[in-house]
């Protein structure tokens, strides 16, 4: 039978089987979810064992209550109907019932005690069943957190995943700094300008030489 010490131990154990979730588990990594799921699963297993214990006790006490009720009713009816001392009390049915209850006071006390045990078991069972529902809800919340974090990682919207602009003078990831890129961008323009100026100077020199030759020819030189 479940005694008071065992009931107190069950209540104390149920108070300890509580899991607090972290508001932002993203910084803790996947190991956090593995630990939380394993812990919650162990708590659920423990609560399941206690529920099985309480169910067995309830079956035993329920059977005892039914047995005592049947025995009490049978003895009650027999005394009220057949016992001569009860009949000699008088014609008042209430007086005869009171006399029967007095004769069966020990059986009635046992029945009352069994019913009280059954009520206590039902109360303890409600507490443990509530903890079981809470742990199942906690397990669902842990898995929801894990699923949300996985979705954020896959979608690229995870906090801190955004790329930032490359600072001036810093490596852009391709082995070139911003200064190097600017220098490369400016080099073709300077080269083209030099080539253009060289072309113009050569063309001007050629034109001047041709003009001199024409002038010398006209002079007859």
VMD Tcl script that draws the C-alpha trace (Angstrom):
set ca {
  {0.00 0.00 0.00}
  {1.06 3.56 -0.69}
  {1.91 5.19 2.63}
  {2.31 8.87 3.49}
  {6.11 8.74 3.17}
  {5.85 7.42 -0.36}
  {3.31 10.10 -1.30}
  {5.61 12.84 0.02}
  {8.53 11.36 -1.92}
  {6.48 11.37 -5.13}
  {5.47 15.00 -4.69}
  {9.07 15.99 -3.99}
  {10.31 14.12 -7.05}
  {7.68 15.67 -9.32}
  {8.76 19.15 -8.21}
  {12.29 18.42 -9.43}
  {11.27 17.14 -12.87}
  {11.06 20.61 -14.41}
  {12.97 21.85 -17.48}
  {13.55 25.54 -18.14}
  {14.07 26.52 -21.77}
  {16.53 29.16 -22.95}
  {14.94 32.11 -24.74}
  {17.65 32.26 -27.45}
  {19.35 28.85 -27.87}
  {21.06 29.80 -31.15}
  {24.35 30.59 -29.42}
  {24.47 27.20 -27.65}
  {24.74 24.97 -30.70}
  {23.15 21.60 -31.54}
  {24.59 19.94 -28.43}
  {22.17 22.00 -26.34}
  {19.15 20.45 -28.07}
  {20.57 16.95 -27.75}
  {21.07 17.43 -24.02}
  {17.63 18.94 -23.51}
  {15.84 16.22 -25.47}
  {17.72 13.48 -23.60}
  {16.96 15.08 -20.23}
  {13.28 15.50 -21.05}
  {13.08 11.92 -22.29}
  {14.60 10.65 -19.04}
  {12.12 12.69 -17.03}
  {9.23 11.29 -19.05}
  {10.48 7.76 -18.46}
  {10.63 8.39 -14.73}
  {7.14 9.89 -14.66}
  {5.86 6.90 -16.63}
  {7.22 4.51 -14.00}
  {5.51 6.47 -11.21}
  {2.24 6.46 -13.16}
  {2.48 2.68 -13.54}
  {3.06 2.34 -9.80}
  {0.05 4.50 -9.02}
  {-2.14 2.61 -11.49}
  {-1.28 -0.69 -9.82}
  {-2.08 0.78 -6.41}
  {-5.37 2.17 -7.67}
  {-6.37 -1.21 -9.08}
  {-5.59 -2.92 -5.79}
  {-7.37 -0.34 -3.63}
  {-10.36 -0.20 -6.01}
  {-10.72 -3.97 -5.78}
  {-10.49 -3.78 -1.98}
  {-13.14 -1.05 -1.86}
  {-15.51 -3.11 -3.98}
  {-14.91 -6.18 -1.83}
  {-15.57 -4.30 1.40}
  {-18.67 -2.64 -0.05}
  {-20.11 -5.97 -1.13}
  {-19.30 -7.57 2.23}
  {-20.77 -4.67 4.17}
  {-24.00 -4.64 2.15}
  {-24.43 -8.39 2.54}
  {-23.92 -8.30 6.32}
  {-26.06 -5.19 6.63}
  {-29.02 -6.76 4.84}
  {-28.65 -10.02 6.75}
  {-28.63 -8.33 10.15}
  {-31.47 -6.01 9.29}
  {-33.63 -8.88 8.05}
  {-32.73 -11.96 10.10}
  {-31.04 -10.92 13.34}
  {-33.50 -11.37 16.25}
  {-31.81 -8.78 18.48}
  {-32.23 -6.18 15.77}
  {-35.90 -7.11 15.31}
  {-36.56 -6.85 19.04}
  {-35.46 -3.20 19.03}
  {-38.88 -2.18 17.77}
  {-40.85 -1.34 14.69}
  {-38.90 1.84 13.82}
  {-36.78 1.10 10.78}
  {-34.42 3.95 11.57}
  {-33.67 2.52 15.01}
  {-32.99 -0.89 13.50}
  {-30.64 0.63 10.87}
  {-28.76 2.50 13.55}
  {-28.36 -0.72 15.49}
  {-27.05 -2.52 12.39}
  {-24.55 0.28 11.71}
  {-23.32 -0.04 15.28}
  {-22.86 -3.78 14.90}
  {-20.91 -3.26 11.63}
  {-18.89 -0.28 12.81}
  {-15.54 -2.03 12.29}
  {-16.42 -3.14 8.76}
  {-17.64 0.36 7.98}
  {-14.41 1.87 9.32}
  {-12.38 -0.44 7.06}
  {-14.52 0.54 4.09}
  {-14.13 4.25 4.88}
  {-10.36 3.85 5.15}
  {-10.18 2.06 1.80}
  {-12.22 4.78 0.13}
  {-9.96 7.43 1.61}
  {-6.90 5.65 0.23}
  {-8.49 5.53 -3.20}
  {-9.20 9.28 -3.10}
  {-5.62 9.99 -2.09}
  {-4.32 7.81 -4.91}
  {-6.50 9.63 -7.41}
  {-5.18 12.98 -6.16}
  {-1.55 11.86 -6.44}
  {-2.24 10.38 -9.86}
  {-3.59 13.75 -11.06}
  {-0.40 15.50 -9.96}
  {1.85 12.99 -11.72}
  {-0.35 12.99 -14.84}
  {-0.14 16.79 -14.95}
  {3.67 16.62 -14.78}
  {3.58 14.07 -17.60}
  {1.56 16.43 -19.81}
  {3.87 19.32 -18.97}
  {6.96 17.32 -19.96}
  {5.35 16.30 -23.24}
  {4.62 19.97 -23.94}
  {8.23 20.82 -23.06}
  {9.51 18.18 -25.46}
  {7.36 19.69 -28.22}
  {8.69 23.18 -27.41}
  {12.31 21.96 -27.56}
  {11.75 20.37 -30.95}
  {10.02 23.52 -32.20}
  {13.02 25.60 -31.15}
  {15.35 23.21 -32.93}
  {13.21 23.25 -36.08}
  {13.03 27.05 -36.13}
  {16.78 27.44 -35.72}
  {17.41 24.88 -38.48}
  {15.04 26.76 -40.79}
  {16.82 30.05 -40.09}
  {20.18 28.51 -40.83}
  {19.00 27.00 -44.09}
  {17.28 30.19 -45.25}
  {20.33 32.32 -44.50}
  {18.36 34.66 -42.25}
  {20.17 33.52 -39.14}
  {21.34 36.39 -36.97}
  {24.93 37.37 -37.73}
  {24.98 35.64 -41.13}
  {24.64 38.85 -43.13}
  {27.77 39.81 -45.11}
  {29.19 43.24 -44.34}
  {30.83 45.63 -46.75}
  {34.61 45.31 -47.09}
  {36.38 48.18 -45.36}
  {38.76 50.31 -47.33}
  {42.24 48.80 -47.30}
  {40.97 45.37 -46.11}
  {41.22 42.10 -48.05}
  {38.05 41.44 -50.03}
  {38.47 37.65 -49.91}
  {40.14 37.41 -53.33}
  {43.65 38.22 -52.16}
  {43.39 41.91 -53.19}
  {42.87 44.91 -51.01}
  {40.64 47.82 -51.87}
  {43.73 49.91 -52.70}
  {44.96 47.23 -55.09}
  {41.62 47.14 -56.82}
  {41.61 50.92 -57.18}
  {45.12 50.86 -58.64}
  {44.13 48.17 -61.13}
  {41.09 50.16 -62.13}
  {43.19 53.28 -62.73}
  {46.05 51.57 -64.65}
  {44.26 51.01 -67.99}
  {43.24 54.66 -68.15}
  {46.77 55.94 -67.55}
  {48.21 53.52 -70.10}
  {45.66 54.56 -72.70}
  {46.39 58.22 -72.10}
  {50.13 57.66 -72.52}
  {49.57 55.73 -75.74}
  {47.30 58.46 -76.99}
  {49.84 61.18 -76.26}
  {52.59 59.14 -77.94}
  {50.45 58.70 -81.00}
  {49.77 62.40 -81.26}
  {53.45 63.35 -80.93}
  {54.55 60.90 -83.65}
  {51.81 62.05 -85.97}
  {52.77 65.70 -85.47}
  {56.46 64.96 -86.19}
  {55.63 63.14 -89.42}
  {53.44 66.02 -90.61}
  {56.18 68.56 -89.96}
  {58.77 66.51 -91.94}
  {56.47 66.18 -94.95}
  {55.83 69.93 -94.99}
  {59.57 70.65 -94.95}
  {60.21 68.31 -97.89}
  {57.46 69.93 -99.97}
  {58.83 73.39 -99.23}
  {62.36 72.34 -100.25}
  {61.08 70.85 -103.51}
  {59.32 74.07 -104.44}
  {62.46 76.03 -103.82}
  {64.36 73.75 -106.17}
  {66.67 72.48 -103.44}
}
mol new
graphics top color blue
foreach p $ca { graphics top sphere $p radius 0.5 }
foreach p [lrange $ca 0 end-1] q [lrange $ca 1 end] { graphics top cylinder $p $q radius 0.2 }
display resetview
